[in-house]
Amino acid sequence: MASRLLRGVGALAAQALRVHGPRGAAATRSMASGGGVPTDEEQATGLEREIMIAAQKGLDPYNMLPPKAASGTKEDPNLVPSISNKRIVGCICEEDNCTVIWFWLHKGESQRCPNCGTHYKLVPTRWPTEPCAVYSECKGKLSNKD
């Protein structure tokens, strides 16, 4: 009977230590800064974190958002970024159309969609020279252990 009582008291003492810590202060064991459930920003890592940070700054590093459409005339063509001298482009000529007209866009003058006549122009871009922010933050922590 006494052993059961002592075992129960020992279990309660261990639980109190887990909750309050050895010094009596309340110990929180969560990732959230204020306790509770962590937010998406606190949990995000890697590419997801990089995209969230860029979105907060108003940037679109991986061209995930739809491009801003221009009027599509010869004077104001839709600009298409590319790292090479040509790129394939898909044009949905009408808003409710379910067919995509594909054609090659080459560097130089603006070109027209063969179906609707909307103008597109290839704009040369470069690969980013800087490694992603997440990689540069954790570059020192990575190792090639297999």
CNS distance restraints for C-alpha pairs under 8 A (distance, minus, plus):
assign (resid   1 and name CA) (resid   5 and name CA) 6.51 0.50 0.50
assign (resid   2 and name CA) (resid   6 and name CA) 6.19 0.50 0.50
assign (resid   3 and name CA) (resid   7 and name CA) 5.99 0.50 0.50
assign (resid   4 and name CA) (resid   8 and name CA) 6.14 0.50 0.50
assign (resid   5 and name CA) (resid   9 and name CA) 6.26 0.50 0.50
assign (resid   6 and name CA) (resid  10 and name CA) 6.05 0.50 0.50
assign (resid   7 and name CA) (resid  11 and name CA) 6.25 0.50 0.50
assign (resid   8 and name CA) (resid  12 and name CA) 6.33 0.50 0.50
assign (resid   9 and name CA) (resid  13 and name CA) 6.18 0.50 0.50
assign (resid  10 and name CA) (resid  14 and name CA) 6.18 0.50 0.50
assign (resid  11 and name CA) (resid  15 and name CA) 6.22 0.50 0.50
assign (resid  12 and name CA) (resid  16 and name CA) 6.18 0.50 0.50
assign (resid  13 and name CA) (resid  17 and name CA) 6.27 0.50 0.50
assign (resid  14 and name CA) (resid  18 and name CA) 6.30 0.50 0.50
assign (resid  15 and name CA) (resid  19 and name CA) 6.29 0.50 0.50
assign (resid  16 and name CA) (resid  20 and name CA) 5.93 0.50 0.50
assign (resid  16 and name CA) (resid  21 and name CA) 7.68 0.50 0.50
assign (resid  17 and name CA) (resid  21 and name CA) 4.87 0.50 0.50
assign (resid  17 and name CA) (resid  22 and name CA) 5.77 0.50 0.50
assign (resid  17 and name CA) (resid  24 and name CA) 7.57 0.50 0.50
assign (resid  18 and name CA) (resid  22 and name CA) 7.93 0.50 0.50
assign (resid  18 and name CA) (resid  27 and name CA) 7.68 0.50 0.50
assign (resid  19 and name CA) (resid  26 and name CA) 6.27 0.50 0.50
assign (resid  19 and name CA) (resid  27 and name CA) 6.05 0.50 0.50
assign (resid  19 and name CA) (resid  28 and name CA) 7.78 0.50 0.50
assign (resid  20 and name CA) (resid  24 and name CA) 5.06 0.50 0.50
assign (resid  20 and name CA) (resid  25 and name CA) 5.14 0.50 0.50
assign (resid  20 and name CA) (resid  26 and name CA) 4.10 0.50 0.50
assign (resid  20 and name CA) (resid  27 and name CA) 5.35 0.50 0.50
assign (resid  21 and name CA) (resid  25 and name CA) 5.88 0.50 0.50
assign (resid  21 and name CA) (resid  26 and name CA) 6.21 0.50 0.50
assign (resid  21 and name CA) (resid  27 and name CA) 5.54 0.50 0.50
assign (resid  28 and name CA) (resid  35 and name CA) 6.61 0.50 0.50
assign (resid  29 and name CA) (resid  35 and name CA) 7.92 0.50 0.50
assign (resid  30 and name CA) (resid  35 and name CA) 6.05 0.50 0.50
assign (resid  30 and name CA) (resid  36 and name CA) 6.80 0.50 0.50
assign (resid  30 and name CA) (resid  37 and name CA) 7.58 0.50 0.50
assign (resid  30 and name CA) (resid  38 and name CA) 7.63 0.50 0.50
assign (resid  31 and name CA) (resid  35 and name CA) 7.35 0.50 0.50
assign (resid  31 and name CA) (resid  37 and name CA) 7.70 0.50 0.50
assign (resid  31 and name CA) (resid  38 and name CA) 5.85 0.50 0.50
assign (resid  31 and name CA) (resid  42 and name CA) 7.43 0.50 0.50
assign (resid  31 and name CA) (resid  43 and name CA) 7.88 0.50 0.50
assign (resid  32 and name CA) (resid  36 and name CA) 5.98 0.50 0.50
assign (resid  32 and name CA) (resid  37 and name CA) 5.89 0.50 0.50
assign (resid  32 and name CA) (resid  38 and name CA) 4.11 0.50 0.50
assign (resid  32 and name CA) (resid  39 and name CA) 7.01 0.50 0.50
assign (resid  32 and name CA) (resid  42 and name CA) 6.98 0.50 0.50
assign (resid  33 and name CA) (resid  38 and name CA) 7.36 0.50 0.50
assign (resid  38 and name CA) (resid  42 and name CA) 5.99 0.50 0.50
assign (resid  38 and name CA) (resid  43 and name CA) 6.62 0.50 0.50
assign (resid  39 and name CA) (resid  43 and name CA) 6.44 0.50 0.50
assign (resid  40 and name CA) (resid  44 and name CA) 5.94 0.50 0.50
assign (resid  41 and name CA) (resid  49 and name CA) 7.21 0.50 0.50
assign (resid  41 and name CA) (resid  52 and name CA) 7.45 0.50 0.50
assign (resid  44 and name CA) (resid  48 and name CA) 5.90 0.50 0.50
assign (resid  44 and name CA) (resid  49 and name CA) 4.85 0.50 0.50
assign (resid  45 and name CA) (resid  49 and name CA) 4.79 0.50 0.50
assign (resid  45 and name CA) (resid  50 and name CA) 7.71 0.50 0.50
assign (resid  46 and name CA) (resid  50 and name CA) 6.44 0.50 0.50
assign (resid  46 and name CA) (resid 134 and name CA) 6.07 0.50 0.50
assign (resid  46 and name CA) (resid 135 and name CA) 7.83 0.50 0.50
assign (resid  47 and name CA) (resid  51 and name CA) 6.19 0.50 0.50
assign (resid  47 and name CA) (resid 134 and name CA) 7.47 0.50 0.50
assign (resid  48 and name CA) (resid  52 and name CA) 6.25 0.50 0.50
assign (resid  49 and name CA) (resid  53 and name CA) 6.19 0.50 0.50
assign (resid  49 and name CA) (resid 134 and name CA) 7.58 0.50 0.50
assign (resid  50 and name CA) (resid  54 and name CA) 6.20 0.50 0.50
assign (resid  50 and name CA) (resid 132 and name CA) 7.48 0.50 0.50
assign (resid  50 and name CA) (resid 133 and name CA) 6.76 0.50 0.50
assign (resid  50 and name CA) (resid 134 and name CA) 6.25 0.50 0.50
assign (resid  51 and name CA) (resid  55 and name CA) 6.06 0.50 0.50
assign (resid  51 and name CA) (resid  60 and name CA) 7.73 0.50 0.50
assign (resid  51 and name CA) (resid  61 and name CA) 7.29 0.50 0.50
assign (resid  52 and name CA) (resid  56 and name CA) 6.26 0.50 0.50
assign (resid  53 and name CA) (resid  57 and name CA) 6.52 0.50 0.50
assign (resid  54 and name CA) (resid  58 and name CA) 6.25 0.50 0.50
assign (resid  54 and name CA) (resid  59 and name CA) 5.02 0.50 0.50
assign (resid  54 and name CA) (resid  60 and name CA) 6.50 0.50 0.50
assign (resid  54 and name CA) (resid  61 and name CA) 6.91 0.50 0.50
assign (resid  55 and name CA) (resid  59 and name CA) 5.36 0.50 0.50
assign (resid  55 and name CA) (resid  60 and name CA) 6.51 0.50 0.50
assign (resid  60 and name CA) (resid  64 and name CA) 6.56 0.50 0.50
assign (resid  60 and name CA) (resid  65 and name CA) 6.88 0.50 0.50
assign (resid  63 and name CA) (resid  67 and name CA) 7.87 0.50 0.50
assign (resid  69 and name CA) (resid  78 and name CA) 6.03 0.50 0.50
assign (resid  70 and name CA) (resid  76 and name CA) 6.29 0.50 0.50
assign (resid  70 and name CA) (resid  77 and name CA) 6.12 0.50 0.50
assign (resid  70 and name CA) (resid  78 and name CA) 5.11 0.50 0.50
assign (resid  70 and name CA) (resid  79 and name CA) 7.87 0.50 0.50
assign (resid  71 and name CA) (resid  76 and name CA) 6.02 0.50 0.50
assign (resid  71 and name CA) (resid  77 and name CA) 6.65 0.50 0.50
assign (resid  71 and name CA) (resid  78 and name CA) 7.24 0.50 0.50
assign (resid  72 and name CA) (resid  76 and name CA) 5.82 0.50 0.50
assign (resid  72 and name CA) (resid  77 and name CA) 4.45 0.50 0.50
assign (resid  72 and name CA) (resid  78 and name CA) 5.49 0.50 0.50
assign (resid  72 and name CA) (resid 118 and name CA) 4.91 0.50 0.50
assign (resid  72 and name CA) (resid 119 and name CA) 4.83 0.50 0.50
assign (resid  72 and name CA) (resid 120 and name CA) 6.83 0.50 0.50
assign (resid  73 and name CA) (resid  77 and name CA) 5.32 0.50 0.50
assign (resid  73 and name CA) (resid 118 and name CA) 6.39 0.50 0.50
assign (resid  73 and name CA) (resid 119 and name CA) 5.54 0.50 0.50
assign (resid  74 and name CA) (resid 110 and name CA) 6.83 0.50 0.50
assign (resid  74 and name CA) (resid 119 and name CA) 5.79 0.50 0.50
assign (resid  76 and name CA) (resid 119 and name CA) 7.91 0.50 0.50
assign (resid  77 and name CA) (resid 110 and name CA) 6.79 0.50 0.50
assign (resid  77 and name CA) (resid 118 and name CA) 7.63 0.50 0.50
assign (resid  77 and name CA) (resid 119 and name CA) 4.90 0.50 0.50
assign (resid  77 and name CA) (resid 120 and name CA) 4.94 0.50 0.50
assign (resid  77 and name CA) (resid 121 and name CA) 5.99 0.50 0.50
assign (resid  78 and name CA) (resid 119 and name CA) 6.32 0.50 0.50
assign (resid  78 and name CA) (resid 120 and name CA) 4.64 0.50 0.50
assign (resid  78 and name CA) (resid 121 and name CA) 6.15 0.50 0.50
assign (resid  79 and name CA) (resid 120 and name CA) 5.96 0.50 0.50
assign (resid  79 and name CA) (resid 121 and name CA) 5.08 0.50 0.50
assign (resid  79 and name CA) (resid 122 and name CA) 6.08 0.50 0.50
assign (resid  79 and name CA) (resid 123 and name CA) 6.26 0.50 0.50
assign (resid  80 and name CA) (resid 120 and name CA) 6.92 0.50 0.50
assign (resid  80 and name CA) (resid 121 and name CA) 6.00 0.50 0.50
assign (resid  80 and name CA) (resid 122 and name CA) 4.92 0.50 0.50
assign (resid  80 and name CA) (resid 123 and name CA) 5.70 0.50 0.50
assign (resid  81 and name CA) (resid 122 and name CA) 5.96 0.50 0.50
assign (resid  81 and name CA) (resid 123 and name CA) 4.73 0.50 0.50
assign (resid  81 and name CA) (resid 124 and name CA) 5.81 0.50 0.50
assign (resid  81 and name CA) (resid 125 and name CA) 6.03 0.50 0.50
assign (resid  82 and name CA) (resid  86 and name CA) 7.25 0.50 0.50
assign (resid  82 and name CA) (resid  87 and name CA) 6.61 0.50 0.50
assign (resid  82 and name CA) (resid 122 and name CA) 6.65 0.50 0.50
assign (resid  82 and name CA) (resid 123 and name CA) 6.15 0.50 0.50
assign (resid  82 and name CA) (resid 124 and name CA) 5.19 0.50 0.50
assign (resid  82 and name CA) (resid 125 and name CA) 5.63 0.50 0.50
assign (resid  82 and name CA) (resid 126 and name CA) 7.96 0.50 0.50
assign (resid  83 and name CA) (resid 124 and name CA) 5.74 0.50 0.50
assign (resid  83 and name CA) (resid 125 and name CA) 5.16 0.50 0.50
assign (resid  83 and name CA) (resid 126 and name CA) 5.64 0.50 0.50
assign (resid  83 and name CA) (resid 127 and name CA) 7.07 0.50 0.50
assign (resid  84 and name CA) (resid 124 and name CA) 7.06 0.50 0.50
assign (resid  85 and name CA) (resid 106 and name CA) 6.00 0.50 0.50
assign (resid  85 and name CA) (resid 107 and name CA) 5.18 0.50 0.50
assign (resid  85 and name CA) (resid 124 and name CA) 7.60 0.50 0.50
assign (resid  86 and name CA) (resid 104 and name CA) 6.78 0.50 0.50
assign (resid  86 and name CA) (resid 105 and name CA) 5.51 0.50 0.50
assign (resid  86 and name CA) (resid 106 and name CA) 4.35 0.50 0.50
assign (resid  86 and name CA) (resid 107 and name CA) 5.98 0.50 0.50
assign (resid  86 and name CA) (resid 122 and name CA) 7.50 0.50 0.50
assign (resid  87 and name CA) (resid 104 and name CA) 5.77 0.50 0.50
assign (resid  87 and name CA) (resid 105 and name CA) 5.28 0.50 0.50
assign (resid  87 and name CA) (resid 106 and name CA) 6.65 0.50 0.50
assign (resid  87 and name CA) (resid 122 and name CA) 7.83 0.50 0.50
assign (resid  88 and name CA) (resid 102 and name CA) 6.78 0.50 0.50
assign (resid  88 and name CA) (resid 103 and name CA) 5.68 0.50 0.50
assign (resid  88 and name CA) (resid 104 and name CA) 4.41 0.50 0.50
assign (resid  88 and name CA) (resid 105 and name CA) 5.87 0.50 0.50
assign (resid  89 and name CA) (resid 102 and name CA) 5.60 0.50 0.50
assign (resid  89 and name CA) (resid 103 and name CA) 5.54 0.50 0.50
assign (resid  89 and name CA) (resid 104 and name CA) 6.10 0.50 0.50
assign (resid  89 and name CA) (resid 105 and name CA) 6.51 0.50 0.50
assign (resid  90 and name CA) (resid 100 and name CA) 5.82 0.50 0.50
assign (resid  90 and name CA) (resid 101 and name CA) 5.45 0.50 0.50
assign (resid  90 and name CA) (resid 102 and name CA) 4.40 0.50 0.50
assign (resid  90 and name CA) (resid 103 and name CA) 6.62 0.50 0.50
assign (resid  91 and name CA) (resid 100 and name CA) 5.56 0.50 0.50
assign (resid  91 and name CA) (resid 101 and name CA) 5.11 0.50 0.50
assign (resid  91 and name CA) (resid 102 and name CA) 6.42 0.50 0.50
assign (resid  91 and name CA) (resid 113 and name CA) 7.09 0.50 0.50
assign (resid  92 and name CA) (resid  97 and name CA) 6.53 0.50 0.50
assign (resid  92 and name CA) (resid  98 and name CA) 7.45 0.50 0.50
assign (resid  92 and name CA) (resid  99 and name CA) 6.52 0.50 0.50
assign (resid  92 and name CA) (resid 100 and name CA) 4.98 0.50 0.50
assign (resid  92 and name CA) (resid 101 and name CA) 6.41 0.50 0.50
assign (resid  93 and name CA) (resid  97 and name CA) 6.92 0.50 0.50
assign (resid  93 and name CA) (resid 100 and name CA) 7.55 0.50 0.50
assign (resid  93 and name CA) (resid 101 and name CA) 7.57 0.50 0.50
assign (resid  93 and name CA) (resid 115 and name CA) 7.20 0.50 0.50
assign (resid  93 and name CA) (resid 116 and name CA) 5.72 0.50 0.50
assign (resid 101 and name CA) (resid 113 and name CA) 7.80 0.50 0.50
assign (resid 101 and name CA) (resid 115 and name CA) 7.34 0.50 0.50
assign (resid 103 and name CA) (resid 113 and name CA) 7.41 0.50 0.50
assign (resid 103 and name CA) (resid 114 and name CA) 7.96 0.50 0.50
assign (resid 105 and name CA) (resid 111 and name CA) 6.89 0.50 0.50
assign (resid 105 and name CA) (resid 120 and name CA) 7.59 0.50 0.50
assign (resid 105 and name CA) (resid 121 and name CA) 7.34 0.50 0.50
assign (resid 105 and name CA) (resid 122 and name CA) 6.60 0.50 0.50
assign (resid 106 and name CA) (resid 122 and name CA) 6.51 0.50 0.50
assign (resid 107 and name CA) (resid 121 and name CA) 7.53 0.50 0.50
assign (resid 107 and name CA) (resid 122 and name CA) 5.43 0.50 0.50
assign (resid 107 and name CA) (resid 123 and name CA) 7.49 0.50 0.50
assign (resid 107 and name CA) (resid 124 and name CA) 7.93 0.50 0.50
assign (resid 108 and name CA) (resid 121 and name CA) 7.50 0.50 0.50
assign (resid 108 and name CA) (resid 122 and name CA) 7.06 0.50 0.50
assign (resid 109 and name CA) (resid 121 and name CA) 6.64 0.50 0.50
assign (resid 110 and name CA) (resid 119 and name CA) 6.07 0.50 0.50
assign (resid 110 and name CA) (resid 120 and name CA) 5.33 0.50 0.50
assign (resid 110 and name CA) (resid 121 and name CA) 4.29 0.50 0.50
assign (resid 110 and name CA) (resid 122 and name CA) 7.25 0.50 0.50
assign (resid 111 and name CA) (resid 119 and name CA) 5.35 0.50 0.50
assign (resid 111 and name CA) (resid 120 and name CA) 5.35 0.50 0.50
assign (resid 111 and name CA) (resid 121 and name CA) 6.32 0.50 0.50
assign (resid 112 and name CA) (resid 116 and name CA) 7.96 0.50 0.50
assign (resid 112 and name CA) (resid 117 and name CA) 4.99 0.50 0.50
assign (resid 112 and name CA) (resid 118 and name CA) 5.33 0.50 0.50
assign (resid 112 and name CA) (resid 119 and name CA) 4.37 0.50 0.50
assign (resid 112 and name CA) (resid 120 and name CA) 6.24 0.50 0.50
assign (resid 113 and name CA) (resid 117 and name CA) 4.78 0.50 0.50
assign (resid 113 and name CA) (resid 118 and name CA) 5.32 0.50 0.50
assign (resid 113 and name CA) (resid 119 and name CA) 6.41 0.50 0.50
assign (resid 113 and name CA) (resid 120 and name CA) 7.63 0.50 0.50
assign (resid 131 and name CA) (resid 135 and name CA) 6.50 0.50 0.50
assign (resid 131 and name CA) (resid 136 and name CA) 6.57 0.50 0.50
assign (resid 132 and name CA) (resid 136 and name CA) 6.46 0.50 0.50
assign (resid 133 and name CA) (resid 137 and name CA) 6.22 0.50 0.50
assign (resid 134 and name CA) (resid 138 and name CA) 6.38 0.50 0.50
assign (resid 135 and name CA) (resid 139 and name CA) 5.50 0.50 0.50
assign (resid 138 and name CA) (resid 142 and name CA) 6.48 0.50 0.50
